[in-house]
Amino acid sequence: METPQDNPQAQERLIGDLRLVIENAEELLKNTDQYTSVLYQNARAKLARALDAANEELERFEDAQLSRMMEATRQANERFADQTGEARVLRAFH
């Protein structure tokens, strides 16, 4: 079974989905600031904590994705003995 970690497109889609959820939750927090009841404030506090955790996880995902991309680039440069940036770009288009 293929996991998102094995599929770069799935990883990008998951990161995009997580970004969208975070943006929507942040918008919800902004739009419910006027509600002052204890129930709303408790719910907003829980959502704010969940958003903090989601942002940390998103940052971790993005860092891991960037590390994988950099490692793949390094390996390709070694494999093809690219000496210049121009050689790397030209290889990318062949």
C-alpha positions in Angstrom: 0.0 0.0 0.0 1.3 3.4 -1.0 1.5 5.9 1.8 1.6 9.7 1.4 5.3 9.6 2.4 6.0 7.5 -0.7 4.1 9.8 -3.0 5.3 13.4 -3.4 2.0 14.5 -5.0 0.0 13.1 -2.1 2.4 14.9 0.3 1.9 18.2 -1.5 -1.9 17.7 -1.5 -1.9 17.0 2.3 0.2 20.0 3.0 -2.1 22.2 0.9 -5.2 20.7 2.6 -3.6 21.4 6.0 -2.8 25.0 5.0 -6.5 25.4 4.0 -7.8 24.0 7.2 -5.5 26.3 9.2 -6.6 29.4 7.2 -10.3 28.5 7.7 -9.8 28.0 11.4 -7.9 31.3 11.8 -10.7 33.0 9.9 -13.3 31.4 12.2 -11.3 32.6 15.3 -11.2 36.2 13.9 -15.0 36.2 13.1 -16.1 34.9 16.5 -14.0 37.3 18.6 -17.2 39.3 19.5 -18.8 36.3 21.3 -17.8 36.6 25.0 -19.7 33.8 26.6 -17.6 31.3 28.6 -18.7 28.5 26.2 -17.5 30.4 23.1 -14.3 31.5 24.8 -13.5 27.9 25.9 -14.2 26.7 22.4 -12.0 29.4 20.9 -9.2 28.6 23.3 -9.3 25.0 22.3 -9.3 25.9 18.6 -6.4 28.3 19.2 -4.4 25.5 20.8 -5.3 23.1 18.0 -4.2 25.7 15.5 -0.8 26.1 17.2 -0.3 22.4 17.0 -1.4 22.3 13.4 1.0 25.1 12.4 3.9 23.3 14.2 3.0 20.1 12.3 2.7 22.0 9.0 6.2 23.5 9.6 7.6 20.0 10.3 6.0 18.6 7.1 7.4 21.4 5.0 10.8 21.1 6.6 10.8 17.4 5.9 9.7 17.9 2.3 12.4 20.5 1.7 15.0 18.2 3.2 13.9 15.4 0.9 14.0 17.7 -2.1 17.5 18.9 -1.3 18.7 15.4 -0.8 17.2 14.2 -4.1 18.9 17.2 -5.8 22.2 16.4 -4.2 22.0 12.8 -5.3 21.1 13.7 -8.8 24.0 16.2 -9.0 26.4 13.5 -7.9 24.9 10.8 -10.2 25.1 13.0 -13.3 28.3 14.8 -12.2 26.7 18.3 -12.8 29.5 20.8 -12.4 27.4 24.0 -13.0 24.0 25.3 -12.4 23.5 25.5 -16.1 24.2 21.8 -16.5 21.6 21.1 -13.8 19.0 23.2 -15.6 19.7 21.7 -19.0 19.4 18.2 -17.5 16.1 19.0 -16.0 14.7 19.8 -19.5 16.0 16.7 -21.2 
